[in-house]
Amino acid sequence: MEEGFFTLYQDLDREGPGEREDVEWVAGLLELPDNASVCDAGCGSGGDVPTFLDIFPDCRVTAVDTHKPFIDELLVRTDADPRVTAYAGSMAKLKGPFDLIWSAGAVYFLGVENCLTAWRPALAKGGAVAFSHPCYFVETPSDAAAAFWEDCFVTDAAGIDSQVRNAGFRTVATRRVSESAWDAYFRPLQARIAALRSNANVTLSEVLDASQNEIDVWTRVKDETGYLLSVVRPV
Ligand SMILES: C[S@@+](CC[C@H](N)C(=O)[O-])C[C@H]1O[C@@H](n2cnc3c(N)ncnc32)[C@H](O)[C@@H]1O
């Protein structure tokens, strides 16, 4: 199954929703210095790394993901840029100091509280964390909206904020990850599903079906749920 998963995601720009405007919004809020030290935790193939390099020409980006093939793709994508350090490993153990720990669509693997608690010692003085997390945007989500996330610990904005506070942080600002950010993820994925379909073996077909289902369900539940991007600081 994992192999089929990588076949589907191989060489895609990103493995979850996100767009340049998300990074720009966070950068504008935090007024990061040009030489900011940034960690992309759960970076995948590094969809957001070129944006950081573009916005902060003097920055240093450390990118970490457990999945080594994504790290290899990221290194190709950033063309051995000396500002980038990328390694396969767990984001539970980060070695800072970082002005910003950025994590798009990955915190739910370990949980908000666990991540923030683990990341606190890796933050530079005045440092912040920005992460996107599955979120309900309505009081009573449908069964379809709940099923969309399976076991991703989805909650609402108040639930995310409560976990932030439990970890000894405060929420500076939040915003919903936009529909165009989802489109940036799903459009290439949809094209890849179509391209792989005719020659897919049983295992790959199951992976393609699951991803197609994710795209189809999201179009039905997108008013009820999605990702909330939170910018948080230690108290
Ligand atoms: C939904 S993808 C998002 C990837 C990327 N941030 C993006 O937006 O395209 C989640 C990523 O988190 C990574 N991941 C999951 N648990 C991790 C952990 N404990 N440490 C580091 N990376 C992890 C997965 O390998 C996967 O690449």
The ligand as an SDF file (V2000), in Angstrom:
LIG
                    3D

 27 29  0  0  0  0  0  0  0  0999 V2000
   -0.1780   15.7370    4.3370 C   0  0  0  0  0  0  0  0  0  0  0  0
    1.5750   15.6550    4.1340 S   0  0  0  0  0  0  0  0  0  0  0  0
    1.9680   17.3900    3.9940 C   0  0  0  0  0  0  0  0  0  0  0  0
    3.3040   17.6130    3.3430 C   0  0  0  0  0  0  0  0  0  0  0  0
    3.6820   19.0780    3.0920 C   0  0  0  0  0  0  0  0  0  0  0  0
    3.8080   19.8280    4.3210 N   0  0  0  0  0  0  0  0  0  0  0  0
    2.6880   19.7430    2.1870 C   0  0  0  0  0  0  0  0  0  0  0  0
    1.8890   20.5740    2.6350 O   0  0  0  0  0  0  0  0  0  0  0  0
    2.7000   19.4140    0.9870 O   0  0  0  0  0  0  0  0  0  0  0  0
    2.1290   15.2500    5.7820 C   0  0  0  0  0  0  0  0  0  0  0  0
    3.6130   14.9240    5.8620 C   0  0  0  0  0  0  0  0  0  0  0  0
    3.9860   14.7180    7.2260 O   0  0  0  0  0  0  0  0  0  0  0  0
    4.9800   13.7130    7.2690 C   0  0  0  0  0  0  0  0  0  0  0  0
    5.0700   13.1890    8.6430 N   0  0  0  0  0  0  0  0  0  0  0  0
    4.1590   12.4720    9.3300 C   0  0  0  0  0  0  0  0  0  0  0  0
    4.5950   12.2110   10.5770 N   0  0  0  0  0  0  0  0  0  0  0  0
    5.8200   12.7840   10.6850 C   0  0  0  0  0  0  0  0  0  0  0  0
    6.7860   12.8800   11.7450 C   0  0  0  0  0  0  0  0  0  0  0  0
    6.5840   12.3080   12.9320 N   0  0  0  0  0  0  0  0  0  0  0  0
    7.9240   13.5570   11.5160 N   0  0  0  0  0  0  0  0  0  0  0  0
    8.1580   14.1360   10.2990 C   0  0  0  0  0  0  0  0  0  0  0  0
    7.2790   14.0750    9.2610 N   0  0  0  0  0  0  0  0  0  0  0  0
    6.1220   13.4150    9.4590 C   0  0  0  0  0  0  0  0  0  0  0  0
    4.5030   12.7120    6.2380 C   0  0  0  0  0  0  0  0  0  0  0  0
    5.5640   11.8670    5.8030 O   0  0  0  0  0  0  0  0  0  0  0  0
    3.9920   13.6390    5.1320 C   0  0  0  0  0  0  0  0  0  0  0  0
    5.0010   13.9260    4.1810 O   0  0  0  0  0  0  0  0  0  0  0  0
  1  2  1  0
  2  3  1  0
  2 10  1  0
  3  4  1  0
  4  5  1  0
  5  6  1  0
  5  7  1  0
  7  8  2  0
  7  9  1  0
 10 11  1  0
 11 12  1  0
 11 26  1  0
 12 13  1  0
 13 14  1  0
 13 24  1  0
 14 15  1  0
 14 23  1  0
 15 16  2  0
 16 17  1  0
 17 18  1  0
 17 23  2  0
 18 19  1  0
 18 20  2  0
 20 21  1  0
 21 22  2  0
 22 23  1  0
 24 25  1  0
 24 26  1  0
 26 27  1  0
M  CHG  2   2   1   9  -1
M  END
$$$$
